[in-house]
Amino acid sequence: MDPHVWQVMVDAFPQLLFKGITVTIPLTIISFALSMVIAVVVALIQYSKVPVLRQICRFYVWVIRGTPLLVQLYVVFFGLPSIGIMVDAFLAAVIVFSINEGAYNAETIRGALESVPQGQMEAGRCVGLNYFQIMWHVVLPQAFRTAFPALGNSMISMVKDTSLAANITVAEMFFQAQRIAGRTYETMAVYIEVALIYLIFSTILEYLQRRGEKKLGKYGTN
């Protein structure tokens, strides 16, 4: 390898990793946590078949899943200022990623809720639990065990999707890679290096996902 290219990669690695740890990962964790709140609420409303709210939730899922994530980022970051609403780039990314991922996770959780046998509800009523207690203590734990692999995959995908935030000037890992590549003109080396760091993050999450699945599997058999 050309010594210059090697030196560029050596110099770039700590800069890329720093942005990954301080921006990309926090953006992923915050957005995913908020998306789970949205997903649970939307899934429960649809599962409970609350008439008007159910239609609103279905409309939300339909719109978000039917439009590109990048377009949603542009609407919030570049579109809202045109009507007088200024949004910080990082906050805009959190809002969009949360809402976007919330729609997908809501469908995952809804499907998991519907997979829980109705007999569980009846059993809960027999021991004197009310509806909310049955959902919290009986139905949701079983649904989350079912949904966990899909939710884990969603989080891994979100790590990679955060690279789109560079398009709205969020100084995350891919944005930093673009700056380094523009300054050094070593585009191939820098972009391969940032791809490898994304791969490392994804591999760590996959490992944690497998560990989580094993623990939930053991819990489910007890």
N, C-alpha and C positions, 0 to 999 in steps of 0.2 A: 504494500500500500504506500502511496505517496506520503512522505513525511508531513507535508503540509496538511493533507486531508486528515491524517491521524491526529495531528495537533489540534485541528479544528474540532474533531470529535471529542478529544480529551477535554478541551476547554468548554465545549458545549454541554457535556454531560451533567456537571453539577448545576448549571443554570437551568437546564430542562427539568432535572429531578426536583430542584427547589420549587419551581413553578408547579410541578405536578403535586408535590406534597402540600404546598401552601394555598394553591388555588383550585387545581383540578379535583383533588380528593375532597376538600371541603365543599366545593360546588356540588359534587356528586352526593355526598352524605346529606347535606342540608336539603337538596332538592328531592332526594329519594324519601327522606323522612316525611317531608311535607306531602309528597305524592301518596304515601301510604295512608296518611290521615284522610286525604281526599278520597282515596280508593275505598277505604273502609266505609266511610259515610255514604258514598254513592252506591256501593254494593249492597249495603244494608237497606237503603231506601228501595232499591230495585227488588231485593229479595222479599222485603215486607210488602211490596206492591202498594205503596202509598200513592193514590191516584195521580194528583197533579205533580207532586215532586218526582214521581217515577218518570213521567214524560219529560220533565226538565232534565233529569239525569241522562235519560236516553239521548236527548238532543245534544247535550254536552259531549257524551261519548262519541256520537256520530260525527259531530263537527271536528273534534280534536283528532280522532283517528283518521278522518278523511282529508286532512290538510297536512302539508309537509311541515316538519319541525322547524326548518330554516325559515319558512314563510312566517310561522308564528313568532319567531324571534324578531324578524324584521317588523312585523306589525306592532309589537310591543315597544321595541327600542327606537325604531325610526318613525312609526306611525303615530304613537301616542303624543309625541311632542307637537305634532301638527294640530292637535286639539288642546294644546296647552298643558299636557301632563308630561313632565320630565321624569325619566326613570334612569337611575344609575345602571351602568352596563351589567355589573355583577347581579344586582337585584333583578334586573330584567331577565337575565338568564335563569335565576332561581325560580322566578314566577313562571316562566314558560316551561322549563323542564319539569317543574312540579305539576303543573296543569296537564302537560302532555303525558307524562308517565302515569299520572293519576288516572287518566282515562283507560289506559291499557291495563293497569293493575286492578282497576275496578272490575273489569270484565273477568280477570283471572280469579279474583276473590269471589265474585258473584257465582261463577261456575263451581268454585270449591264449596261455597255455601249450599248450592243446590245438590251437591253430591252427598251431603250429610243426610242420612236416612231420617224421614219424618218421625220415625219412632223415637228419636232422641228428644224431640220436642215434647212428645206425649209422656216420655219417662220423666222429663223435668217437671212437667205439671203434676205428675203423680206424687212427687216428693215435695210439692208445695212451692216450687220456684215460680216467679212471675216471668213474663216474656223477656224482659231485659236481663234478668239473671240467667235464664236459659241460654240466651244468645252469648252472653259474656263468658259463662263458665262451662257451657256444654258445646254449643254449635261453633263459635268462633275458633276455639283451640283446635278442633278437628279440621275445620276449614283451612286454617293456616298451615297445618301439617301437609295437607294436600297441595296447597298453593305454593309452599316454600320453594320447590325447585324452579318453578316458573318465575317467581318473584326474584330469586337469586339471579336467574338469567337476565331479567330486566335491569337489575342493578349493574351487572357486568356490561350490558349494552349501553347503559347511561354513561359509564366511565368513558367509553369511546365517543358517544354522542356529544360529550362536553366540548369536543374539539370544534364543534360548530359555533360555540360561543366566541371564537376568534373573529367571526364575521361581524360581531357587534362590539368589537374592541375589548373584550374581556381578556386581560393579560394572563391567560392560562398557558398550559404547556405547549400546545400547538401554535399559539400566537407567538410565544417566545421562539419556537423553532422557525417560524416564518421570518422573524426579525434577524435571527442568526444566519439563516440561509441567504437573506437579502444582503447582509453585510459581508459575508465571506464568499458568496457565489458557489458554495459547495452544497447544492441543493440535495443531491442524491444521498450523500453521507449524513447530512443533518436529518432529513426526513426518515431515513432508515433507522437512525438512532432514536428519534422520538417514537417511531412505531414500536421499537423494541421495549421502550419504557412503558408504553401502553400495554404491551404484551405482558410485561412483568406485573403490572397492576392487576390485569385481568386474571393472570395465573394465580395470584395470591387470593383474589376473590373466589375463584373456582375452588381452590383448596378449602377455604373457609365454608363455602357452600356445601361441599361434600361432607365436611365434618359436621355441619349443622344437620344435614339430611340423616346421617348415621345416628346422631343423638336423638333427633325427632323420631326416627324409626324405632329406637330402643324404647323411647317414652311411650310410643303408640302400642307397643307389645306388652307393656306392663299392665 
